[in-house]
Structure formats: structure tokens, C-alpha cells
Amino acid sequence: MPALIYAAEKDRWLPPRFHAAWIGQNLPGADYRVIANAWHFAFMNPASAPIPTLDGDISADPPGFDRAEFLKQLGEEIPAFFDRALTLAPN
């Protein structure tokens, strides 16, 4: 089963070593990727208004992390992964 697993390196809400990294290490054939300098909410578009959580505002990012660029990259990587993983071999 194709699996692409991302982990935010600096995720304080779901630390990768207990979540994404564990899955990546225990799911045979998983493609596991760590996103450098990313926090938990890096995978979401920024909100138009502040949304506080126990882990801070969902639109906040660590200094030096470019969420817009990351989301663009993510939007290219995910479909490409499934294009490769789900392409059927010719008969």
C-alpha cells in the first residue's frame, strides 16, 4: 500500500518520534519525509484571523520557515507521489 508520511520537524503538538516517525519506521515501504523547521500547523493554509490553540496561533511559523513555499512544494509532491505509486504496470 503506498504511503507518504510527512513530519513537521519541530512539531510540539504531535512530536514525530511518537507519531509520524513511528509510522514511517513500522509501515513497510512507507515514504517518510521530515519537513525541516516546520511546526504542527505548517500543512494548513494560514487563517485570515488569529486562531489560538494550546500550541499557539495556527498561522504562526518558526523564524525562517516559508509556509507559502512549503505548501506549493506539497501541492506538487503529493500528486506526483500518487502518480508514481498508483500507476499500473502494463499488461
C-alpha positions in Angstrom: 0.0 0.0 0.0 1.5 3.3 -1.0 2.1 5.6 2.0 3.6 9.1 2.0 4.2 10.3 5.6 5.3 13.8 6.5 6.5 15.0 9.8 7.0 18.6 11.0 10.5 18.6 12.5 9.6 21.0 15.3 6.0 19.7 15.9 5.3 20.3 19.6 1.8 19.0 19.5 2.5 15.6 17.9 6.2 15.0 18.3 7.4 13.0 15.3 9.3 10.4 17.3 6.0 9.3 18.9 3.8 9.7 15.8 4.9 10.1 12.2 8.4 8.7 12.7 7.0 5.6 14.4 4.6 5.0 11.5 7.4 5.7 9.0 9.6 3.1 10.6 6.9 0.5 11.1 4.9 0.6 7.8 6.8 -1.4 5.2 7.7 0.7 2.2 6.5 4.0 3.6 8.0 7.1 2.1 8.8 9.2 5.2 9.8 12.8 4.9 10.7 15.3 7.6 10.0 18.9 6.9 12.8 21.0 8.4 12.0 23.8 10.8 8.2 23.2 10.5 5.7 23.3 13.3 2.4 21.3 13.6 0.2 23.7 11.6 2.7 24.1 8.6 0.5 21.8 6.5 -2.5 24.2 6.6 -3.1 27.5 4.8 -2.8 30.4 7.2 -6.0 31.6 8.7 -7.5 35.0 7.8 -7.9 35.8 11.6 -6.0 34.6 14.6 -7.0 31.1 15.8 -5.3 30.4 19.1 -4.6 26.8 20.2 -2.7 25.2 23.0 0.2 25.1 20.6 -0.1 28.8 19.6 -1.8 30.5 16.7 -2.3 28.2 13.7 -0.8 30.8 11.4 2.5 31.2 13.3 5.7 29.6 11.9 9.2 29.4 13.2 11.6 32.1 12.0 12.9 31.2 8.6 10.1 28.8 7.7 8.3 29.8 4.4 4.9 28.2 4.7 3.7 29.5 1.3 6.7 27.9 -0.5 6.3 24.7 1.5 2.6 24.4 0.6 3.4 24.9 -3.0 6.0 22.1 -2.8 3.5 19.9 -1.0 0.9 20.6 -3.7 3.4 19.2 -6.3 4.9 16.3 -4.3 1.7 14.6 -3.2 0.1 14.2 -6.6 3.5 13.2 -8.1 3.8 10.5 -5.4 0.4 9.1 -6.1 1.0 9.3 -9.9 4.1 7.1 -9.4 2.7 4.8 -6.7 -0.7 4.1 -8.4 0.4 3.7 -12.0 -0.4 0.3 -13.1 2.2 -1.8 -14.9 1.3 -2.5 -18.5 -0.1 -6.0 -19.2 
